[in-house]
Amino acid sequence: MTISLSDAGKRFNREWIFRHFTYTFEEGQSYAITGPNGSGKSTLLQALSGSMHINEGILKYEVRRRKSEDEGQKQELSPEEIYTHVSICAPYLEVVEEMTLKEFLDFHNGFKPFLPGITADSIIASLDLGKAADKQIRYYSSGMKQRVKLAQCIFSDAAIVLLDEPCTNLDIEGIELYHRLINDYCKNRLVVVSSNDEAEYKFCREKIMISDYKS
């Protein structure tokens, strides 16, 4: 799976958030989008997710064919297909707080299946939230809610994992959990982290400074 951008730009009204952005994101690699608050990191991440249209240039998603003589060849995905390949965790995305953790994970699994071999029970155990599994999420602390957001993103069977400030509200144990999940479940996927905190993206092999792509 690859995401390719060619001379891409996004603006709000007359202000360009990023422009002349040419880059290829490859499956099996990890990337960090860095820069000060308000510099456009989250905007670029949302463009990569397909939830926000760019104003100029080209954004293309391609997946490798896996059948017969076409094996290894890339096939471009239509905009309607992108969402099935993308999973995202971000502070502005909410969980269903009226559900218990077990109910929420089962609900989420119904429209975006978990990775092979992963179940709601195994996720709850990995998050160390077994004692709170039957409690409504609205009664969770902010750090517990962030663990749930990370779980619904990382454990989804999606080739692209997008993480916007993924350690928000996490304590030291939560940050260690985050890095453990990345190491155990994201090695062969395309991972992009939007953050200005090195602790969140220290594992990333490539770093993109969003300020390098201003008009």
C-alpha positions as CSV (number, residue, x, y, z in Angstrom):
1,M,0.0,0.0,0.0
2,T,1.4,3.4,-0.9
3,I,0.1,7.0,-0.7
4,S,1.6,9.3,-3.3
5,L,1.3,13.1,-3.4
6,S,2.5,15.2,-6.2
7,D,2.7,19.0,-5.9
8,A,-0.2,18.8,-3.4
9,G,-1.6,21.8,-1.5
10,K,-4.3,22.6,1.0
11,R,-5.7,26.0,1.8
12,F,-8.4,27.4,4.0
13,N,-9.8,30.5,2.4
14,R,-6.7,32.3,1.1
15,E,-4.2,30.8,3.5
16,W,-2.2,27.9,2.3
17,I,-1.6,25.3,5.1
18,F,0.9,23.3,3.0
19,R,1.8,23.6,-0.7
20,H,4.1,21.9,-3.3
21,F,4.1,18.8,-1.2
22,T,5.5,15.8,-3.2
23,Y,6.1,12.6,-1.3
24,T,5.5,8.9,-1.3
25,F,4.5,7.0,1.8
26,E,5.3,3.3,1.6
27,E,3.9,0.3,3.4
28,G,6.2,-1.1,6.0
29,Q,7.7,2.3,6.8
30,S,7.0,4.8,9.6
31,Y,6.9,8.6,9.1
32,A,6.7,11.6,11.5
33,I,5.0,14.9,10.5
34,T,6.5,17.5,12.8
35,G,6.2,21.2,13.4
36,P,4.9,23.7,15.9
37,N,1.3,23.8,17.1
38,G,-1.0,25.2,14.4
39,S,1.5,24.5,11.6
40,G,-0.7,22.1,9.7
41,K,0.4,18.7,10.8
42,S,-3.2,17.5,11.5
43,T,-4.4,18.9,8.2
44,L,-1.9,16.9,6.3
45,L,-2.8,13.8,8.3
46,Q,-6.5,14.3,7.5
47,A,-5.6,14.7,3.8
48,L,-3.7,11.4,3.9
49,S,-6.7,9.7,5.5
50,G,-9.0,10.8,2.6
51,S,-11.3,12.7,4.9
52,M,-10.1,16.1,3.6
53,H,-9.7,17.0,0.0
54,I,-6.6,18.8,-1.2
55,N,-7.0,22.0,-3.3
56,E,-4.2,21.4,-5.8
57,G,-2.0,18.6,-7.0
58,I,-2.5,14.9,-6.9
59,L,-3.1,12.4,-4.1
60,K,-3.1,8.8,-5.1
61,Y,-3.5,5.5,-3.2
62,E,-2.2,2.2,-4.6
63,V,-2.3,-1.4,-3.4
64,R,-0.3,-4.3,-4.7
65,R,-2.2,-7.0,-6.6
66,R,-1.8,-10.5,-5.1
67,K,-3.2,-12.7,-7.9
68,S,-1.5,-14.7,-10.8
69,E,0.4,-12.8,-13.4
70,D,-0.5,-9.4,-11.9
71,E,1.2,-10.1,-8.5
72,G,3.3,-7.2,-7.4
73,Q,1.7,-4.8,-9.8
74,K,0.0,-1.7,-8.2
75,Q,-3.7,-1.0,-8.5
76,E,-5.0,2.5,-7.8
77,L,-7.9,2.7,-5.4
78,S,-11.0,4.8,-5.9
79,P,-11.9,7.4,-3.3
80,E,-14.8,5.1,-2.2
81,E,-12.4,2.3,-1.3
82,I,-9.9,4.3,0.8
83,Y,-11.6,4.2,4.1
84,T,-11.4,0.4,4.4
85,H,-7.6,0.7,4.3
86,V,-7.2,3.5,6.8
87,S,-7.3,3.6,10.6
88,I,-6.8,6.8,12.6
89,C,-6.4,7.9,16.2
90,A,-6.8,11.6,17.0
91,P,-7.8,13.9,19.9
92,Y,-10.8,15.3,17.9
93,L,-12.2,11.8,17.3
94,E,-14.5,10.5,20.0
95,V,-15.5,7.0,21.2
96,V,-19.1,6.1,22.0
97,E,-19.1,6.9,25.7
98,E,-22.5,5.4,26.5
99,M,-21.1,1.9,25.7
100,T,-19.0,-0.3,27.9
101,L,-15.5,-1.1,26.6
102,K,-16.6,-4.6,25.5
103,E,-19.7,-3.2,23.8
104,F,-17.6,-0.5,22.0
105,L,-15.0,-3.0,20.7
106,D,-17.6,-5.4,19.5
107,F,-19.5,-2.5,17.8
108,H,-16.3,-1.3,16.1
109,N,-15.3,-4.8,15.0
110,G,-18.6,-5.0,13.1
111,F,-17.7,-2.3,10.6
112,K,-13.8,-2.4,10.7
113,P,-12.6,-5.9,11.6
114,F,-9.7,-6.5,13.9
115,L,-6.4,-7.9,12.9
116,P,-6.4,-11.7,12.4
117,G,-6.4,-13.5,15.7
118,I,-7.4,-10.4,17.7
119,T,-10.6,-10.4,19.8
120,A,-12.2,-7.8,22.0
121,D,-11.2,-9.8,25.1
122,S,-7.5,-10.0,24.0
123,I,-7.6,-6.2,23.4
124,I,-9.0,-5.5,26.8
125,A,-6.3,-7.7,28.4
126,S,-3.5,-5.9,26.4
127,L,-4.8,-2.5,27.6
128,D,-4.9,-3.7,31.2
129,L,-8.5,-2.6,31.4
130,G,-10.1,-5.8,32.5
131,K,-11.6,-4.4,35.7
132,A,-13.3,-1.6,33.7
133,A,-14.5,-3.7,30.8
134,D,-18.1,-3.5,31.9
135,K,-18.1,0.1,32.9
136,Q,-19.4,2.8,30.5
137,I,-16.6,4.6,28.8
138,R,-17.9,8.0,30.0
139,Y,-16.7,7.1,33.5
140,Y,-13.2,6.4,32.2
141,S,-10.3,8.8,33.0
142,S,-8.8,10.8,30.0
143,G,-5.9,8.4,29.9
144,M,-8.1,5.3,29.8
145,K,-10.1,6.8,27.0
146,Q,-6.9,7.5,25.1
147,R,-5.9,3.8,25.4
148,V,-9.3,2.9,23.9
149,K,-8.7,5.2,21.0
150,L,-5.3,3.7,20.3
151,A,-6.8,0.2,20.5
152,Q,-9.6,0.9,18.0
153,C,-7.0,2.3,15.6
154,I,-4.0,-0.1,16.0
155,F,-6.0,-3.3,16.3
156,S,-8.1,-2.6,13.2
157,D,-7.1,-4.6,10.1
158,A,-6.0,-1.6,8.0
159,A,-2.8,-1.2,6.0
160,I,-2.5,2.5,7.0
161,V,-2.3,3.6,10.6
162,L,-2.5,7.4,11.2
163,L,-1.8,8.7,14.7
164,D,-2.3,12.4,15.6
165,E,-0.7,13.2,19.0
166,P,-1.2,9.6,20.1
167,C,0.1,10.0,23.6
168,T,-2.3,12.7,24.6
169,N,-3.3,12.2,28.3
170,L,-1.2,9.1,28.7
171,D,1.0,8.6,31.7
172,I,4.4,6.8,31.6
173,E,2.8,3.4,31.6
174,G,0.4,4.5,28.8
175,I,3.3,5.7,26.7
176,E,5.1,2.4,27.2
177,L,2.0,0.6,26.1
178,Y,1.7,2.8,23.0
179,H,5.3,1.9,21.9
180,R,4.7,-1.8,22.7
181,L,1.6,-1.8,20.5
182,I,3.5,-0.1,17.7
183,N,6.3,-2.6,17.9
184,D,4.1,-5.6,18.1
185,Y,1.4,-4.8,15.5
186,C,2.6,-2.1,13.1
187,K,5.9,-3.4,11.7
188,N,4.5,-4.3,8.3
189,R,2.1,-1.4,8.0
190,L,2.3,2.2,6.8
191,V,2.4,4.3,10.0
192,V,2.3,8.2,10.0
193,V,2.6,10.1,13.3
194,S,1.6,13.8,13.5
195,S,3.4,15.3,16.6
196,N,5.9,17.8,17.9
197,D,6.8,15.5,20.8
198,E,9.7,13.2,20.0
199,A,8.5,10.7,22.5
200,E,5.6,10.0,20.2
201,Y,7.5,9.5,17.0
202,K,11.0,8.4,18.1
203,F,10.5,5.1,16.3
204,C,9.8,6.7,12.9
205,R,12.4,6.3,10.2
206,E,11.4,9.3,8.2
207,K,10.7,12.8,9.4
208,I,8.8,15.5,7.5
209,M,8.9,19.1,8.7
210,I,5.6,20.7,7.6
211,S,7.1,24.2,7.6
212,D,9.2,23.1,4.6
213,Y,6.0,23.1,2.6
214,K,4.6,26.5,3.0
215,S,3.8,28.7,0.0
